[in-house]
């Protein structure tokens, strides 16, 4: 079987927890070489990691350059790093609102921009992680929706720009059972009866996109629990 980017050297932002950690585990199960970019240390001692804040573009560029040099290239990037700060627009401090946009949108762009030369060299792939709230705006989520709507637009433009050179998939996941919702006010936390998807299921969708044969691209992939309330 011809190797695909799912079998190669894959940068996973936010790979220390949640969806990112599930993607790392799925890649390892295939024998791939994932590298985690995350502010928090990964609990997995068997995974290469660079501790970096993806909102720091200069630090991201250095981390990606180091990974490329050490591994001899990069075959794929999965941008799973993300945060939220729900609340009314007028009630969220400016720095917190803008940090949501910096991490989710500008951080995505920074990592991809740094990796593009290596990805062109390997004819690799990018999977950007948006959200069902990239398709439908909801109250008390202006920062998150703005950022994730932006990820969709960025990804579509990137796919057009790199067509035939680098594959681009926009992943649109629904809510998952992760620590993403920890520490929220009760009104913004999933209820005890919430139907959240297992992040391992979403990670399988990422592997599906990365493992397509050259010349075939999954451009957009929505995956959610069958009772997902945020879509359609």
PASEBA-1860 file (N, C-alpha, C; in nm, 3 decimals):
! residues 232
1> XXXXXXXX> 0.084/-0.119/0.000/0.000/0.000/0.000/0.088/0.125/0.000 ~ 0.053/0.222/-0.085/0.130/0.345/-0.093/0.108/0.429/0.032 ~ 0.215/0.473/0.098/0.198/0.557/0.217/0.126/0.688/0.184 ~ 0.052/0.739/0.280/-0.017/0.866/0.267/0.030/0.956/0.381 ~ -0.011/1.083/0.383/0.028/1.169/0.495/-0.012/1.114/0.631 ~ -0.115/1.030/0.636/-0.157/0.970/0.763/-0.053/0.873/0.818 ~ 0.042/0.836/0.736/0.147/0.742/0.778/0.280/0.814/0.804 ~ 0.280/0.946/0.789/0.408/1.018/0.792/0.430/1.104/0.913
9> XXXXXXXX> 0.492/1.218/0.891/0.533/1.312/0.995/0.426/1.420/1.006 ~ 0.354/1.419/1.119/0.234/1.502/1.130/0.242/1.593/1.253 ~ 0.234/1.723/1.230/0.224/1.819/1.339/0.079/1.828/1.383 ~ 0.055/1.818/1.513/-0.080/1.828/1.569/-0.080/1.939/1.674 ~ -0.144/2.051/1.645/-0.153/2.155/1.746/-0.262/2.119/1.847 ~ -0.242/2.158/1.971/-0.337/2.119/2.074/-0.335/1.970/2.101 ~ -0.223/1.907/2.072/-0.215/1.761/2.078/-0.198/1.702/2.216 ~ -0.193/1.787/2.319/-0.174/1.736/2.455/-0.304/1.689/2.519
17> XXXXXXXX> -0.417/1.728/2.461/-0.545/1.690/2.522/-0.656/1.692/2.417 ~ -0.774/1.646/2.458/-0.892/1.656/2.374/-0.879/1.591/2.238 ~ -0.935/1.658/2.137/-0.930/1.605/2.001/-0.786/1.586/1.956 ~ -0.699/1.681/1.987/-0.560/1.669/1.944/-0.495/1.543/1.994 ~ -0.517/1.511/2.122/-0.459/1.389/2.179/-0.518/1.265/2.114 ~ -0.646/1.270/2.080/-0.708/1.156/2.011/-0.649/1.137/1.872 ~ -0.620/1.248/1.805/-0.557/1.239/1.673/-0.417/1.180/1.684 ~ -0.343/1.225/1.785/-0.208/1.171/1.808/-0.214/1.021/1.829
25> XXXXXXXX> -0.308/0.975/1.912/-0.320/0.831/1.939/-0.354/0.755/1.812 ~ -0.443/0.810/1.730/-0.482/0.743/1.606/-0.365/0.736/1.508 ~ -0.286/0.842/1.504/-0.169/0.842/1.416/-0.066/0.739/1.463 ~ -0.043/0.734/1.594/0.052/0.637/1.648/0.009/0.494/1.617 ~ -0.122/0.470/1.623/-0.173/0.336/1.596/-0.144/0.293/1.452 ~ -0.127/0.390/1.362/-0.094/0.361/1.222/0.056/0.350/1.201 ~ 0.134/0.385/1.301/0.279/0.386/1.285/0.332/0.518/1.233 ~ 0.249/0.621/1.235/0.293/0.754/1.191/0.381/0.818/1.298
33> XXXXXXXX> 0.431/0.938/1.267/0.517/1.011/1.360/0.453/1.146/1.392 ~ 0.365/1.150/1.493/0.305/1.278/1.530/0.399/1.361/1.616 ~ 0.387/1.492/1.603/0.461/1.586/1.688/0.359/1.685/1.743 ~ 0.355/1.699/1.874/0.259/1.785/1.941/0.313/1.927/1.955 ~ 0.232/2.025/1.916/0.258/2.165/1.947/0.148/2.210/2.042 ~ 0.185/2.243/2.166/0.084/2.275/2.267/0.150/2.354/2.379 ~ 0.074/2.442/2.442/0.125/2.513/2.560/0.144/2.418/2.677 ~ 0.053/2.322/2.689/0.057/2.228/2.800/0.142/2.108/2.763
41> XXXXXXXX> 0.210/2.048/2.860/0.289/1.928/2.830/0.199/1.808/2.803 ~ 0.237/1.728/2.706/0.163/1.606/2.677/0.190/1.503/2.785 ~ 0.087/1.426/2.819/0.103/1.320/2.918/0.168/1.197/2.857 ~ 0.183/1.196/2.727/0.241/1.080/2.659/0.391/1.101/2.642 ~ 0.468/1.021/2.711/0.614/1.035/2.705/0.671/0.986/2.573 ~ 0.591/0.910/2.497/0.641/0.851/2.373/0.611/0.938/2.251 ~ 0.570/1.063/2.273/0.537/1.153/2.162/0.627/1.275/2.166 ~ 0.685/1.309/2.053/0.767/1.430/2.044/0.678/1.553/2.064
49> XXXXXXXX> 0.731/1.653/2.131/0.650/1.770/2.161/0.734/1.897/2.162 ~ 0.670/2.007/2.120/0.726/2.141/2.135/0.624/2.221/2.214 ~ 0.663/2.269/2.332/0.572/2.352/2.410/0.574/2.493/2.353 ~ 0.462/2.535/2.295/0.454/2.663/2.228/0.310/2.712/2.229 ~ 0.294/2.842/2.242/0.164/2.906/2.232/0.140/2.938/2.085 ~ 0.037/2.879/2.025/0.019/2.896/1.880/-0.018/3.039/1.843 ~ -0.052/3.123/1.941/-0.080/3.263/1.910/0.048/3.345/1.896 ~ 0.161/3.284/1.928/0.292/3.350/1.916/0.353/3.306/1.783
57> XXXXXXXX> 0.332/3.385/1.680/0.373/3.345/1.544/0.521/3.317/1.532 ~ 0.603/3.398/1.596/0.748/3.377/1.586/0.788/3.246/1.651 ~ 0.728/3.213/1.766/0.759/3.087/1.833/0.710/2.969/1.750 ~ 0.596/2.986/1.687/0.542/2.879/1.601/0.635/2.853/1.482 ~ 0.681/2.961/1.418/0.770/2.945/1.304/0.897/2.870/1.343 ~ 0.951/2.902/1.460/1.072/2.833/1.505/1.044/2.687/1.535 ~ 0.930/2.660/1.601/0.896/2.521/1.635/0.877/2.438/1.509 ~ 0.808/2.493/1.410/0.786/2.418/1.286/0.918/2.396/1.212
65> XXXXXXXX> 1.003/2.498/1.211/1.134/2.483/1.147/1.217/2.375/1.215 ~ 1.210/2.370/1.348/1.284/2.267/1.423/1.232/2.128/1.389 ~ 1.100/2.113/1.383/1.042/1.983/1.351/1.084/1.940/1.211 ~ 1.076/2.032/1.117/1.113/1.999/0.979/1.259/1.954/0.971 ~ 1.348/2.024/1.042/1.490/1.990/1.039/1.516/1.854/1.104 ~ 1.450/1.829/1.217/1.476/1.705/1.290/1.418/1.583/1.220 ~ 1.302/1.598/1.156/1.237/1.484/1.092/1.267/1.475/0.943 ~ 1.330/1.578/0.888/1.361/1.576/0.745/1.244/1.614/0.658
73> XXXXXXXX> 1.139/1.670/0.719/1.023/1.711/0.643/0.897/1.703/0.725 ~ 0.787/1.746/0.666/0.656/1.741/0.729/0.556/1.693/0.625 ~ 0.473/1.596/0.662/0.376/1.540/0.568/0.234/1.592/0.590 ~ 0.205/1.640/0.710/0.070/1.689/0.737/0.069/1.777/0.860 ~ -0.034/1.861/0.868/-0.060/1.945/0.984/-0.208/1.933/1.020 ~ -0.236/1.915/1.148/-0.373/1.912/1.198/-0.383/2.022/1.304 ~ -0.471/2.118/1.283/-0.477/2.234/1.373/-0.590/2.216/1.474 ~ -0.566/2.138/1.577/-0.669/2.108/1.677/-0.667/2.201/1.797
81> XXXXXXXX> -0.571/2.293/1.806/-0.566/2.385/1.919/-0.686/2.479/1.914 ~ -0.752/2.495/2.028/-0.867/2.586/2.029/-0.913/2.616/2.171 ~ -0.968/2.735/2.190/-1.023/2.775/2.319/-1.154/2.850/2.295 ~ -1.229/2.872/2.402/-1.351/2.951/2.394/-1.365/3.032/2.522 ~ -1.438/3.140/2.513/-1.473/3.222/2.629/-1.616/3.271/2.607 ~ -1.714/3.188/2.640/-1.852/3.226/2.613/-1.898/3.341/2.702 ~ -1.992/3.417/2.652/-2.047/3.528/2.727/-2.094/3.638/2.633 ~ -2.169/3.731/2.686/-2.215/3.843/2.606/-2.097/3.929/2.562
89> XXXXXXXX> -2.104/3.981/2.442/-1.993/4.058/2.386/-1.949/4.170/2.480 ~ -2.043/4.241/2.539/-2.009/4.354/2.624/-1.953/4.312/2.759 ~ -1.966/4.184/2.792/-1.923/4.138/2.924/-1.787/4.071/2.924 ~ -1.734/4.038/2.807/-1.605/3.968/2.800/-1.493/4.071/2.788 ~ -1.392/4.064/2.874/-1.278/4.157/2.863/-1.215/4.149/2.724 ~ -1.171/4.261/2.675/-1.117/4.269/2.539/-1.005/4.168/2.515 ~ -0.912/4.156/2.610/-0.799/4.066/2.589/-0.845/3.921/2.580 ~ -0.947/3.883/2.657/-0.997/3.746/2.652/-1.070/3.720/2.520
97> XXXXXXXX> -1.150/3.815/2.474/-1.222/3.801/2.347/-1.121/3.785/2.233 ~ -1.022/3.871/2.232/-0.924/3.868/2.123/-0.836/3.744/2.129 ~ -0.810/3.691/2.248/-0.729/3.570/2.257/-0.801/3.451/2.193 ~ -0.933/3.444/2.206/-1.008/3.338/2.139/-0.984/3.343/1.989 ~ -0.986/3.462/1.932/-0.961/3.477/1.788/-0.816/3.445/1.755 ~ -0.724/3.490/1.840/-0.581/3.464/1.812/-0.550/3.315/1.812 ~ -0.602/3.242/1.909/-0.572/3.098/1.916/-0.640/3.023/1.803 ~ -0.769/3.045/1.785/-0.847/2.964/1.692/-0.822/2.997/1.545
105> XXXXXXXX> -0.808/3.125/1.515/-0.792/3.166/1.375/-0.648/3.202/1.341 ~ -0.591/3.298/1.412/-0.455/3.341/1.378/-0.353/3.232/1.409 ~ -0.377/3.154/1.515/-0.289/3.042/1.545/-0.292/2.936/1.437 ~ -0.412/2.909/1.385/-0.426/2.815/1.273/-0.344/2.863/1.154 ~ -0.362/2.990/1.120/-0.290/3.045/1.004/-0.139/3.044/1.025 ~ -0.094/3.075/1.147/0.049/3.081/1.174/0.116/2.945/1.154 ~ 0.055/2.841/1.206/0.113/2.707/1.194/0.115/2.662/1.048 ~ 0.004/2.683/0.979/-0.003/2.641/0.839/0.097/2.721/0.755
113> XXXXXXXX> 0.103/2.850/0.776/0.196/2.934/0.698/0.340/2.888/0.718 ~ 0.375/2.855/0.840/0.511/2.810/0.868/0.541/2.676/0.803 ~ 0.438/2.592/0.789/0.459/2.456/0.738/0.445/2.444/0.587 ~ 0.387/2.545/0.521/0.358/2.533/0.378/0.478/2.492/0.292 ~ 0.596/2.553/0.307/0.708/2.510/0.221/0.739/2.361/0.234 ~ 0.735/2.309/0.358/0.762/2.167/0.378/0.650/2.082/0.321 ~ 0.526/2.129/0.332/0.413/2.053/0.281/0.411/2.049/0.129 ~ 0.452/2.158/0.066/0.464/2.156/-0.081/0.570/2.056/-0.123
121> XXXXXXXX> 0.678/2.053/-0.049/0.787/1.960/-0.079/0.742/1.815/-0.071 ~ 0.657/1.783/0.028/0.612/1.645/0.047/0.478/1.616/-0.019 ~ 0.420/1.716/-0.086/0.282/1.705/-0.138/0.191/1.657/-0.025 ~ 0.197/1.728/0.086/0.127/1.686/0.207/-0.015/1.738/0.217 ~ -0.066/1.735/0.341/-0.205/1.774/0.365/-0.217/1.856/0.492 ~ -0.323/1.937/0.495/-0.361/2.015/0.612/-0.505/1.979/0.648 ~ -0.530/1.958/0.777/-0.667/1.947/0.826/-0.686/2.060/0.926 ~ -0.768/2.156/0.890/-0.801/2.265/0.982/-0.927/2.226/1.058
129> XXXXXXXX> -0.931/2.260/1.186/-1.045/2.223/1.270/-1.133/2.346/1.292 ~ -1.251/2.342/1.235/-1.349/2.449/1.255/-1.447/2.403/1.363 ~ -1.575/2.413/1.339/-1.677/2.377/1.437/-1.813/2.388/1.370 ~ -1.913/2.321/1.427/-2.049/2.343/1.379/-2.089/2.489/1.401 ~ -2.024/2.556/1.495/-2.050/2.699/1.515/-1.971/2.785/1.417 ~ -1.911/2.721/1.317/-1.858/2.793/1.202/-1.963/2.801/1.093 ~ -2.075/2.732/1.114/-2.183/2.730/1.015/-2.308/2.801/1.066 ~ -2.316/2.817/1.197/-2.434/2.878/1.255/-2.394/2.964/1.375
137> XXXXXXXX> -2.417/3.093/1.368/-2.385/3.181/1.479/-2.488/3.169/1.590 ~ -2.440/3.171/1.714/-2.530/3.163/1.828/-2.495/3.273/1.927 ~ -2.590/3.308/2.011/-2.568/3.411/2.112/-2.458/3.372/2.209 ~ -2.389/3.471/2.262/-2.287/3.453/2.364/-2.165/3.377/2.314 ~ -2.145/3.379/2.182/-2.029/3.309/2.124/-1.969/3.391/2.011 ~ -1.967/3.523/2.027/-1.921/3.606/1.916/-1.775/3.581/1.880 ~ -1.690/3.567/1.979/-1.548/3.545/1.951/-1.526/3.410/1.884 ~ -1.586/3.307/1.941/-1.567/3.171/1.889/-1.623/3.158/1.748
145> XXXXXXXX> -1.744/3.210/1.727/-1.804/3.202/1.594/-1.723/3.283/1.493 ~ -1.680/3.402/1.531/-1.599/3.483/1.440/-1.473/3.408/1.399 ~ -1.406/3.346/1.497/-1.282/3.274/1.468/-1.307/3.151/1.382 ~ -1.409/3.074/1.416/-1.433/2.949/1.343/-1.492/2.974/1.204 ~ -1.577/3.078/1.189/-1.619/3.117/1.055/-1.496/3.155/0.974 ~ -1.401/3.224/1.039/-1.278/3.261/0.973/-1.195/3.142/0.929 ~ -1.191/3.037/1.012/-1.118/2.916/0.976/-1.173/2.854/0.848 ~ -1.306/2.854/0.834/-1.366/2.800/0.712/-1.324/2.881/0.590
153> XXXXXXXX> -1.331/3.014/0.600/-1.290/3.097/0.488/-1.143/3.083/0.456 ~ -1.060/3.081/0.561/-0.916/3.061/0.542/-0.889/2.930/0.471 ~ -0.957/2.824/0.513/-0.932/2.691/0.458/-0.975/2.682/0.312 ~ -1.088/2.742/0.279/-1.133/2.739/0.141/-1.038/2.815/0.050 ~ -0.992/2.932/0.097/-0.897/3.009/0.017/-0.764/2.936/0.005 ~ -0.722/2.871/0.113/-0.596/2.795/0.111/-0.605/2.679/0.013 ~ -0.718/2.610/0.013/-0.736/2.498/-0.080/-0.725/2.544/-0.224 ~ -0.781/2.662/-0.254/-0.772/2.715/-0.390/-0.629/2.755/-0.423
161> XXXXXXXX> -0.562/2.815/-0.326/-0.426/2.863/-0.346/-0.326/2.750/-0.367 ~ -0.346/2.639/-0.296/-0.249/2.529/-0.300/-0.299/2.408/-0.377 ~ -0.404/2.425/-0.456/-0.461/2.313/-0.532/-0.354/2.244/-0.616 ~ -0.345/2.112/-0.603/-0.247/2.035/-0.677/-0.111/2.027/-0.610 ~ -0.094/2.103/-0.500/0.034/2.101/-0.429/0.021/2.049/-0.286 ~ -0.083/2.096/-0.216/-0.108/2.054/-0.078/-0.258/2.034/-0.063 ~ -0.297/1.922/-0.005/-0.438/1.897/0.019/-0.487/1.973/0.142 ~ -0.610/2.022/0.138/-0.668/2.095/0.250/-0.807/2.043/0.279
169> XXXXXXXX> -0.828/2.000/0.403/-0.959/1.956/0.449/-1.004/2.044/0.564 ~ -1.128/2.092/0.559/-1.187/2.163/0.671/-1.270/2.063/0.751 ~ -1.230/2.037/0.874/-1.304/1.949/0.962/-1.403/2.033/1.042 ~ -1.529/1.990/1.044/-1.634/2.063/1.116/-1.694/1.968/1.220 ~ -1.635/1.966/1.340/-1.685/1.875/1.443/-1.793/1.939/1.530 ~ -1.884/1.855/1.576/-1.977/1.897/1.679/-1.913/1.881/1.815 ~ -1.992/1.901/1.919/-1.939/1.892/2.054/-1.883/1.756/2.087 ~ -1.772/1.755/2.159/-1.706/1.629/2.196/-1.689/1.620/2.347
177> XXXXXXXX> -1.675/1.499/2.394/-1.657/1.474/2.537/-1.510/1.492/2.573 ~ -1.472/1.617/2.598/-1.334/1.652/2.631/-1.335/1.754/2.746 ~ -1.216/1.802/2.781/-1.205/1.904/2.886/-1.234/2.044/2.834 ~ -1.275/2.054/2.708/-1.301/2.185/2.647/-1.403/2.266/2.727 ~ -1.498/2.196/2.788/-1.606/2.265/2.858/-1.577/2.285/3.008 ~ -1.462/2.239/3.054/-1.430/2.250/3.196/-1.422/2.397/3.240 ~ -1.467/2.424/3.361/-1.453/2.556/3.419/-1.553/2.659/3.371 ~ -1.649/2.619/3.292/-1.748/2.714/3.243/-1.858/2.739/3.346
185> XXXXXXXX> -1.921/2.856/3.335/-2.042/2.878/3.411/-2.146/2.775/3.369 ~ -2.231/2.737/3.460/-2.328/2.630/3.434/-2.412/2.655/3.310 ~ -2.445/2.781/3.282/-2.531/2.811/3.167/-2.463/2.780/3.034 ~ -2.330/2.771/3.036/-2.257/2.743/2.912/-2.196/2.603/2.908 ~ -2.222/2.524/3.009/-2.168/2.388/3.015/-2.272/2.288/2.967 ~ -2.229/2.180/2.901/-2.325/2.077/2.859/-2.395/2.017/2.980 ~ -2.523/1.991/2.966/-2.597/1.929/3.074/-2.561/1.782/3.090 ~ -2.610/1.723/3.197/-2.580/1.582/3.223/-2.633/1.492/3.113
193> XXXXXXXX> -2.734/1.539/3.041/-2.793/1.458/2.934/-2.740/1.495/2.796 ~ -2.635/1.577/2.792/-2.579/1.620/2.664/-2.525/1.502/2.585 ~ -2.549/1.504/2.457/-2.500/1.399/2.367/-2.374/1.451/2.298 ~ -2.260/1.411/2.349/-2.131/1.457/2.295/-2.060/1.342/2.226 ~ -1.993/1.372/2.119/-1.923/1.269/2.044/-1.793/1.230/2.115 ~ -1.753/1.106/2.098/-1.624/1.059/2.147/-1.516/1.120/2.057 ~ -1.415/1.189/2.113/-1.312/1.248/2.028/-1.239/1.145/1.941 ~ -1.237/1.020/1.984/-1.174/0.916/1.902/-1.249/0.899/1.770
201> XXXXXXXX> -1.381/0.919/1.772/-1.457/0.911/1.647/-1.420/1.025/1.554 ~ -1.404/1.144/1.609/-1.365/1.259/1.528/-1.222/1.241/1.476 ~ -1.136/1.184/1.558/-0.998/1.158/1.514/-0.996/1.061/1.397 ~ -1.087/0.965/1.397/-1.095/0.871/1.285/-1.129/0.943/1.155 ~ -1.210/1.048/1.167/-1.242/1.127/1.048/-1.119/1.202/0.997 ~ -1.037/1.250/1.090/-0.912/1.316/1.050/-0.822/1.217/0.975 ~ -0.810/1.097/1.027/-0.728/0.995/0.960/-0.783/0.964/0.822 ~ -0.916/0.958/0.811/-0.979/0.934/0.680/-0.935/1.040/0.580
209> XXXXXXXX> -0.940/1.166/0.622/-0.901/1.274/0.531/-0.753/1.265/0.494 ~ -0.669/1.238/0.591/-0.525/1.233/0.566/-0.482/1.112/0.484 ~ -0.563/1.008/0.486/-0.522/0.882/0.422/-0.576/0.864/0.280 ~ -0.638/0.968/0.225/-0.683/0.958/0.086/-0.563/0.948/-0.009 ~ -0.577/0.874/-0.118/-0.466/0.862/-0.213/-0.439/0.996/-0.281 ~ -0.318/1.014/-0.326/-0.282/1.139/-0.392/-0.376/1.165/-0.510 ~ -0.422/1.287/-0.521/-0.514/1.323/-0.628/-0.659/1.326/-0.582 ~ -0.687/1.268/-0.466/-0.822/1.268/-0.411/-0.823/1.346/-0.281
217> XXXXXXXX> -0.910/1.445/-0.270/-0.914/1.529/-0.152/-1.054/1.534/-0.091 ~ -1.061/1.520/0.039/-1.183/1.546/0.114/-1.177/1.694/0.153 ~ -1.255/1.775/0.090/-1.245/1.920/0.110/-1.313/1.968/0.238 ~ -1.422/1.903/0.275/-1.494/1.942/0.396/-1.559/1.820/0.458 ~ -1.550/1.811/0.591/-1.598/1.690/0.659/-1.665/1.730/0.790 ~ -1.797/1.710/0.798/-1.871/1.740/0.920/-1.897/1.609/0.994 ~ -1.859/1.606/1.122/-1.880/1.486/1.202/-1.932/1.526/1.339 ~ -2.038/1.458/1.383/-2.101/1.494/1.509/-2.179/1.374/1.563
225> XXXXXXXX> -2.214/1.382/1.689/-2.302/1.283/1.749/-2.437/1.288/1.678 ~ -2.505/1.174/1.671/-2.631/1.169/1.597/-2.738/1.263/1.654 ~ -2.722/1.305/1.782/-2.817/1.397/1.844/-2.759/1.536/1.864 ~ -2.656/1.571/1.789/-2.590/1.701/1.800/-2.691/1.816/1.790 ~ -2.698/1.904/1.891/-2.797/2.011/1.888/-2.754/2.137/1.812 ~ -2.625/2.152/1.783/-2.579/2.275/1.719/-2.581/2.270/1.566 ~ -2.627/2.156/1.513/-2.638/2.144/1.365/-2.749/2.047/1.332 ~ -2.834/2.073/1.235/-2.829/2.191/1.147/-2.895/2.310/1.212
END
